Amino acid sequence: MGPNNKLLMYFVECKELARVRAGTAGYTGSFNDYVVVGALAPKGEIRAFDGVTRAQYLQLLSRDVAQDTKMEEGINRAMKRVREFGPGDQSVQNFGILGSDENGAYMSIVTIGSPQDGTKGVEYSLSLGSLTLVKGLRLGYTAVRLSKSTEDLPSMLSLIKAASATVVAANK
């Protein structure tokens, strides 16, 4: 997670749990679905981000996104752009902040590679994340899924939005 983040929770499918515990699974995309929850920890220390409301924090994160842009439109643009890639195109695409709501700011990164099962074509590592502020703590959620298609991005957006909404509601 890097020196400026602390891992809080790590969710993985039950069938993959043994691989995670054995240390044979990792961010390299060696398993299908997982969700990571972390806290931003500048200088390795989790501290409150005082003097800023959640609304101000989310506005700051999404300042470069047009206010009338819907997140679903951002996902659709990302899916269209990935489908336009050809051989030799950059294998990692960071789509940045797609949009925000009252619970979080949402972003996506898509990695394109060869299928791990040896078949022809491409395989995508779809990563959708959320950043939010809860009781002064900057939290991040990331959901990752290997897929032969980018069509999973809308359902992943729903998952990550629900996770942000649940944590925000539980900490009011």
Residue pairs with C-beta under 8 A, 6 or more apart in sequence:
1 7
1 36
1 38
3 44
4 40
4 41
4 42
4 43
4 44
5 38
5 39
5 40
5 41
5 140
6 38
6 39
6 41
6 44
6 46
7 36
7 37
7 38
8 37
8 38
8 39
8 139
9 35
9 36
9 37
10 20
10 34
10 35
10 36
10 37
11 34
11 35
11 36
11 37
12 20
12 25
12 31
12 33
12 34
12 35
13 31
13 32
13 33
13 34
16 25
16 31
16 32
16 34
19 25
19 30
19 31
20 31
24 30
25 31
27 144
29 111
29 113
29 116
29 125
29 144
29 146
30 116
31 146
32 145
32 146
33 143
33 144
33 145
33 146
34 143
34 144
35 141
35 142
35 143
35 144
35 159
35 163
36 141
36 142
36 144
37 139
37 140
37 141
37 163
38 139
38 140
38 142
39 46
39 137
39 138
39 139
39 140
40 46
40 137
40 138
40 139
40 140
41 47
46 137
48 135
48 136
48 137
49 57
49 133
49 136
49 137
49 138
50 136
52 60
52 133
53 133
54 102
54 132
54 133
54 134
54 168
55 102
57 132
57 133
57 138
58 100
58 102
58 104
58 105
58 131
58 132
58 133
59 100
61 97
61 100
61 105
61 131
62 97
62 99
62 100
62 105
64 96
64 97
65 74
65 97
65 98
65 99
65 100
69 99
70 99
71 98
71 99
71 100
71 101
71 106
71 157
71 161
72 154
72 157
73 99
74 95
74 98
74 99
74 106
74 108
75 98
75 108
75 153
75 154
75 157
77 95
78 93
78 95
78 98
78 108
78 110
78 150
78 153
79 150
79 151
79 153
81 93
81 95
82 93
82 110
82 112
82 124
82 150
83 150
85 93
85 112
89 112
91 111
91 112
91 113
92 109
92 110
92 111
92 112
93 109
93 110
93 111
93 112
94 107
94 108
94 109
95 107
95 108
95 109
95 110
96 107
97 105
97 106
97 107
98 106
98 107
98 108
98 157
99 105
99 106
100 106
101 161
102 168
103 130
103 132
103 161
103 164
103 165
103 168
104 130
104 131
104 132
104 141
104 160
104 161
104 164
104 168
105 130
105 131
105 132
106 128
106 129
106 130
106 157
106 160
106 161
107 128
107 129
107 130
107 131
108 126
108 127
108 128
108 129
108 153
109 127
109 129
110 124
110 125
110 126
110 127
110 150
111 124
111 125
111 127
112 122
112 123
112 124
113 122
113 123
113 124
113 125
114 122
114 123
115 121
115 122
115 123
115 148
116 123
116 146
121 148
122 148
123 146
123 147
123 148
124 146
124 147
124 148
124 149
124 150
125 144
125 145
125 146
126 144
126 145
126 146
126 147
126 150
126 152
126 153
126 156
127 142
127 143
127 144
128 142
128 143
128 153
128 156
128 157
128 159
128 160
129 140
129 141
129 142
129 143
129 160
130 140
130 141
130 160
130 161
130 163
130 164
131 138
131 139
131 140
132 138
132 139
132 140
132 141
132 164
132 167
132 168
133 139
134 167
134 168
134 171
135 171
139 167
141 160
141 163
141 164
143 156
143 159
143 160
143 163
145 152
145 156
